[in-house]
Amino acid sequence: MRAVGVKEYGATPEVLDVPKPTPGPGQLLVRVAAAGINPVDSFIAAGMYGKPPLPLVMGVDFAGHVESLGPGTSRYTVGDAVFGRAAGTYAEYVVVDETGPIAPAPDAIELKTSAALPTAAGTALAILDRAEVRGGESLLLLGAAGGVGTFLTQLASARDARVVAVTRGDESIRMGLLGAAVTIDATRESIPDRIRRDEYPEGVDVLVDLVSTDPQTFTANKQLVHDGGVAVSTRGATTEHGTVQSGVEEIAFILQPTADLLATLAKEVDAGRLKVFIDEEVPLEQAPQAVARIQGGGARGKTIVKP
């Protein structure tokens, strides 16, 4: 079957011809309708998350139809529309554990669009749950215009949290439509000045930092949170003793996807509380170029690959 991946860790992604997988006990073979592109895909292909066998088919997000069942499966039937996370989704077919992070696809959107949900929307929902974001709280969101940020803005505003969305460029209309109460263009004004002077002199309740990769920058951003608040990093920028020293709880967030999390996302989509914005849809042959664009940053919405 056709797939996109690497023959060596850190190599440039390319179209590969690999064997079609066969489902084992408790597994499903899914014909992929689309795969979602995420920054983590490139990190995995670079060997930063262990050393999977080579050649390595990239991708972790998928949506598709169940093609066949392995022995002992009972939760799904052939033809079911599903979405979820698995290894090697930039391909025509993928094998998934039926007890793993997989769920029936939402009905309100096209199946291919569901491929944009698992990692980005799953991260957004899990962060809100982990930080225990509640109605009336203020949430400062750095990196708001990307995939995770657009989902998080919607889900947080649906909880009646007041989202302060930080973007690079004028995104005020778009972020406002997603539910942001305030949008700050970081290329035109100072984030600390705007927060402390105009919005929250005592600091915000929650910081979600989707962009900072070093503890120094994260620590500086954390100064915008009041004592007793919460600061979340998705890029490993928390400090070893930050919570004790600052009075602000630090959370180094790592997504642990589950079937229940995905089922909740599907319910949010079907209820109209979560919309999925596809920035770009590319055929499998153009996935390497799309991956390079994602690595360059500045993506608005999600990119999906159609085998």
Backbone torsions as a table, in degrees:
resi	resn	phi	psi	omega
1	MET	NA	161.9	177.3
2	ARG	-84.4	143.7	178.6
3	ALA	-154.5	170.9	174.6
4	VAL	-125.5	131.7	-179.7
5	GLY	-172.3	-156.9	-178.1
6	VAL	-129.5	148.8	176.7
7	LYS	-92.2	-19.8	176.2
8	GLU	-138.9	149.3	178.8
9	TYR	-60.9	129.7	179.2
10	GLY	84.9	-1.8	179.5
11	ALA	-74.3	165.2	176.7
12	THR	-70.6	130.5	178.7
13	PRO	-58.7	146.5	180.0
14	GLU	-148.6	164.1	176.0
15	VAL	-74.5	130.9	-177.1
16	LEU	-120.8	156.8	170.6
17	ASP	-111.0	110.1	-175.5
18	VAL	-126.8	159.3	179.6
19	PRO	-64.0	143.6	174.2
20	LYS	-68.5	129.0	-176.6
21	PRO	-71.9	157.6	177.7
22	THR	-119.0	129.9	-178.5
23	PRO	-71.7	134.9	175.7
24	GLY	-93.6	-169.2	178.7
25	PRO	-56.9	130.5	178.7
26	GLY	75.2	12.8	-176.8
27	GLN	-116.9	160.3	176.6
28	LEU	-120.6	142.9	168.4
29	LEU	-97.9	122.2	-177.8
30	VAL	-112.2	128.6	170.7
31	ARG	-80.5	117.9	-171.0
32	VAL	-76.2	122.3	173.0
33	ALA	-83.3	-35.2	177.2
34	ALA	-165.0	154.7	174.0
35	ALA	-122.2	141.1	176.7
36	GLY	-89.9	140.2	177.5
37	ILE	-93.7	131.8	177.7
38	ASN	-132.1	151.4	177.2
39	PRO	-55.2	-33.2	-178.2
40	VAL	-63.0	-23.7	179.6
41	ASP	-58.6	-41.1	180.0
42	SER	-70.7	-35.0	178.2
43	PHE	-64.8	-41.2	178.1
44	ILE	-64.2	-43.3	-179.4
45	ALA	-66.5	-22.2	178.2
46	ALA	-84.8	-2.9	-179.8
47	GLY	82.4	18.8	-177.2
48	MET	-81.9	-12.3	179.0
49	TYR	-122.8	61.8	-176.5
50	GLY	85.0	-174.2	-177.4
51	LYS	-126.8	78.1	176.9
52	PRO	-62.8	159.2	-179.8
53	PRO	-59.3	148.4	176.5
54	LEU	-103.9	150.5	-6.1
55	PRO	-65.3	150.0	-176.2
56	LEU	-106.3	118.5	174.3
57	VAL	-80.9	127.5	-174.9
58	MET	-81.0	169.1	173.7
59	GLY	100.2	142.6	176.5
60	VAL	-128.6	-18.4	-179.1
61	ASP	-101.0	141.8	179.4
62	PHE	-152.0	161.5	165.7
63	ALA	-143.4	143.7	-178.5
64	GLY	179.0	-170.2	179.3
65	HIS	-109.8	142.0	176.1
66	VAL	-66.2	121.3	-177.6
67	GLU	-92.5	-42.0	179.7
68	SER	-156.8	164.2	-174.3
69	LEU	-117.8	139.2	172.0
70	GLY	-81.1	169.1	179.3
71	PRO	-58.9	139.7	173.3
72	GLY	81.7	8.1	178.4
73	THR	-83.4	148.8	-176.5
74	SER	-145.9	-12.9	-173.0
75	ARG	-85.8	-25.2	-175.8
76	TYR	-130.6	161.1	176.6
77	THR	-124.8	162.4	178.9
78	VAL	-58.7	133.1	-179.9
79	GLY	97.8	-12.6	179.4
80	ASP	-62.4	139.0	175.2
81	ALA	-88.6	123.2	-174.8
82	VAL	-134.4	163.3	171.6
83	PHE	-145.1	158.8	-178.9
84	GLY	168.3	-156.3	-177.8
85	ARG	-124.9	138.9	176.9
86	ALA	-162.2	167.9	179.1
87	ALA	-86.9	130.3	173.4
88	GLY	85.1	53.4	-174.6
89	THR	-94.0	-9.9	174.6
90	TYR	-78.6	68.2	-173.2
91	ALA	-159.3	168.5	178.6
92	GLU	-73.1	-29.8	179.5
93	TYR	-138.2	153.0	174.9
94	VAL	-144.5	145.0	175.9
95	VAL	-99.0	134.4	-179.5
96	VAL	-133.7	149.8	172.9
97	ASP	-76.6	130.4	-176.5
98	GLU	-68.8	-18.3	176.7
99	THR	-94.9	3.6	-178.8
100	GLY	-85.9	-162.3	-179.4
101	PRO	-76.1	80.3	-179.8
102	ILE	-144.8	146.1	-178.2
103	ALA	-153.8	160.5	173.1
104	PRO	-58.8	137.3	-178.0
105	ALA	-69.6	149.0	176.8
106	PRO	-63.2	151.0	-178.1
107	ASP	-86.2	-21.8	-169.2
108	ALA	-79.7	-11.6	-179.1
109	ILE	-130.1	163.1	176.0
110	GLU	-61.3	148.4	-178.0
111	LEU	-56.6	-43.7	-177.7
112	LYS	-60.1	-33.2	-179.0
113	THR	-67.2	-27.8	179.2
114	SER	-62.7	-20.9	179.7
115	ALA	-65.5	-17.6	179.5
116	ALA	-81.7	-8.4	-170.4
117	LEU	-85.9	-46.3	-162.4
118	PRO	-53.7	-54.5	-175.8
119	THR	-77.5	-52.0	-173.9
120	ALA	-69.5	-53.9	-179.8
121	ALA	-70.1	-34.7	176.4
122	GLY	-61.8	-41.7	176.7
123	THR	-61.7	-45.7	-179.1
124	ALA	-59.4	-48.4	-178.1
125	LEU	-65.9	-43.2	-178.1
126	ALA	-66.7	-35.2	176.3
127	ILE	-62.8	-45.7	-179.5
128	LEU	-61.6	-39.3	178.1
129	ASP	-68.7	-43.9	-177.9
130	ARG	-65.2	-39.5	179.8
131	ALA	-83.2	-3.8	178.9
132	GLU	53.9	49.0	180.0
133	VAL	-70.8	130.0	-176.4
134	ARG	-123.8	166.1	178.1
135	GLY	-58.9	139.4	-179.9
136	GLY	89.0	-13.0	179.8
137	GLU	-81.0	153.6	176.3
138	SER	-96.2	137.1	-177.5
139	LEU	-131.0	115.7	176.6
140	LEU	-91.8	120.1	-173.4
141	LEU	-116.2	112.8	178.0
142	LEU	-96.4	125.6	-174.6
143	GLY	89.3	37.5	-170.3
144	ALA	-71.5	-23.3	-171.7
145	ALA	-85.8	-8.5	-179.4
146	GLY	-82.0	-171.2	-176.3
147	GLY	-60.2	-55.4	179.4
148	VAL	-62.0	-42.5	-176.5
149	GLY	-62.2	-41.7	-179.5
150	THR	-67.8	-36.7	176.4
151	PHE	-69.2	-42.2	-177.0
152	LEU	-65.7	-38.8	177.8
153	THR	-59.1	-45.6	-179.8
154	GLN	-64.4	-47.6	-175.8
155	LEU	-68.0	-37.7	179.1
156	ALA	-68.5	-43.3	179.7
157	SER	-66.7	-30.1	176.1
158	ALA	-66.3	-22.8	175.1
159	ARG	-89.0	4.9	-178.3
160	ASP	68.6	24.4	169.0
161	ALA	-78.9	154.1	-179.8
162	ARG	-99.2	106.7	-174.6
163	VAL	-89.7	126.2	170.4
164	VAL	-104.2	105.4	-173.3
165	ALA	-93.4	125.2	177.5
166	VAL	-105.6	125.3	-178.1
167	THR	-129.7	174.0	173.1
168	ARG	-116.6	100.1	-172.1
169	GLY	114.2	165.9	-176.4
170	ASP	-78.6	100.3	179.6
171	GLU	-119.5	18.8	-171.3
172	SER	-62.2	-41.2	-179.2
173	ILE	-66.7	-48.8	-178.3
174	ARG	-61.8	-48.3	-178.3
175	MET	-67.1	-33.8	176.3
176	GLY	-63.3	-39.9	177.6
177	LEU	-64.9	-28.2	178.3
178	LEU	-81.2	-10.8	176.5
179	GLY	118.7	-1.5	179.8
180	ALA	-65.8	136.2	177.1
181	ALA	-79.1	-34.2	-178.7
182	VAL	-140.2	140.7	173.3
183	THR	-123.5	131.3	179.3
184	ILE	-115.3	124.1	175.3
185	ASP	-87.2	106.9	-174.8
186	ALA	-67.6	-13.7	177.6
187	THR	-84.6	-8.8	-173.8
188	ARG	-122.2	-18.5	-179.3
189	GLU	-149.1	160.9	-178.8
190	SER	-78.4	125.3	178.2
191	ILE	-63.6	-49.9	179.6
192	PRO	-58.6	-42.5	-179.7
193	ASP	-61.8	-44.7	-177.9
194	ARG	-64.5	-42.5	-178.5
195	ILE	-68.4	-53.3	-173.5
196	ARG	-73.1	-33.6	-176.1
197	ARG	-85.6	-45.3	-169.0
198	ASP	-106.7	-30.3	-169.8
199	GLU	-108.8	-60.4	-173.7
200	TYR	-136.6	83.1	-178.5
201	PRO	-56.3	-31.2	-179.9
202	GLU	-88.6	-6.1	-178.3
203	GLY	104.1	159.8	-179.2
204	VAL	-86.2	165.4	178.3
205	ASP	-76.8	-40.7	-174.2
206	VAL	-137.5	135.5	170.2
207	LEU	-112.7	128.9	170.4
208	VAL	-118.0	111.0	-175.8
209	ASP	-105.6	106.2	-178.5
210	LEU	-95.0	0.3	-170.7
211	VAL	-121.7	-35.3	-173.4
212	SER	-68.9	134.3	-178.7
213	THR	-112.2	-3.3	-179.1
214	ASP	-127.2	148.2	-177.6
215	PRO	-60.9	-31.3	-178.2
216	GLN	-63.3	-47.4	179.7
217	THR	-66.3	-42.9	179.5
218	PHE	-61.9	-41.6	179.1
219	THR	-62.6	-40.6	177.4
220	ALA	-63.1	-43.0	178.9
221	ASN	-65.1	-34.0	-178.2
222	LYS	-65.2	-19.5	178.2
223	GLN	-64.8	-13.4	179.8
224	LEU	-87.5	2.1	178.9
225	VAL	-104.1	136.8	179.4
226	HIS	-74.8	160.3	176.4
227	ASP	-56.5	134.2	-177.4
228	GLY	89.6	-3.2	178.2
229	GLY	-84.0	-170.8	-175.3
230	VAL	-130.2	138.3	175.7
231	ALA	-127.0	124.8	-176.1
232	VAL	-113.6	133.0	172.6
233	SER	-119.3	133.0	174.4
234	THR	-100.8	2.1	-174.3
235	ARG	-119.0	21.3	176.4
236	GLY	69.2	31.3	-174.4
237	ALA	-100.7	6.5	179.1
238	THR	-69.7	161.0	-178.1
239	THR	-106.0	156.1	-172.6
240	GLU	-60.8	-41.9	-177.0
241	HIS	-120.1	25.9	-172.5
242	GLY	-61.9	-41.5	-177.0
243	THR	-63.2	-44.5	-178.2
244	VAL	-66.2	-41.6	-174.2
245	GLN	-75.5	-30.7	-171.6
246	SER	-104.5	-20.1	-173.9
247	GLY	80.7	3.6	176.8
248	VAL	-110.7	127.0	179.7
249	GLU	-69.0	126.3	176.8
250	GLU	-99.7	136.1	177.1
251	ILE	-124.6	117.8	172.9
252	ALA	-91.0	99.1	-169.1
253	PHE	-85.2	131.7	171.9
254	ILE	-131.1	127.0	-177.4
255	LEU	-70.7	130.1	171.7
256	GLN	-119.4	86.6	-172.3
257	PRO	-69.4	145.2	177.5
258	THR	-135.5	163.7	176.5
259	ALA	-62.9	-37.0	179.7
260	ASP	-64.6	-40.8	178.1
261	LEU	-61.0	-44.6	180.0
262	LEU	-66.1	-39.4	178.3
263	ALA	-62.6	-37.4	176.9
264	THR	-65.2	-41.1	177.1
265	LEU	-59.7	-44.3	179.6
266	ALA	-60.3	-40.1	178.2
267	LYS	-64.8	-39.9	178.7
268	GLU	-63.6	-40.4	178.2
269	VAL	-65.3	-48.2	-177.4
270	ASP	-66.3	-26.6	178.4
271	ALA	-83.0	-5.3	179.1
272	GLY	83.0	8.8	-179.8
273	ARG	-89.3	-9.3	-178.4
274	LEU	-137.7	118.6	178.1
275	LYS	-108.4	147.1	-177.7
276	VAL	-111.2	124.0	-179.3
277	PHE	-109.3	115.4	179.5
278	ILE	-92.0	116.3	179.5
279	ASP	-75.1	-38.5	-176.3
280	GLU	-156.1	143.8	175.4
281	GLU	-124.4	122.4	-174.1
282	VAL	-127.3	149.7	172.5
283	PRO	-71.9	164.2	-176.6
284	LEU	-54.9	-38.5	-177.0
285	GLU	-64.1	-23.8	-179.4
286	GLN	-99.5	5.1	-179.9
287	ALA	-60.3	-40.6	179.2
288	PRO	-57.1	-41.6	179.1
289	GLN	-67.8	-37.9	178.9
290	ALA	-65.6	-39.4	177.4
291	VAL	-60.7	-42.1	179.4
292	ALA	-62.8	-38.7	179.0
293	ARG	-66.4	-39.5	178.7
294	ILE	-63.7	-41.4	178.9
295	GLN	-61.6	-29.7	-179.4
296	GLY	-72.1	-12.9	177.9
297	GLY	83.7	170.8	176.2
298	GLY	83.8	13.0	180.0
299	ALA	-67.9	141.6	175.7
300	ARG	-114.5	114.3	-175.4
301	GLY	79.9	-158.4	-172.6
302	LYS	-117.4	153.9	174.0
303	THR	-113.9	134.2	177.5
304	ILE	-121.5	153.3	-179.9
305	VAL	-112.1	130.2	176.8
306	LYS	-108.6	115.1	178.7
307	PRO	-62.9	NA	NA
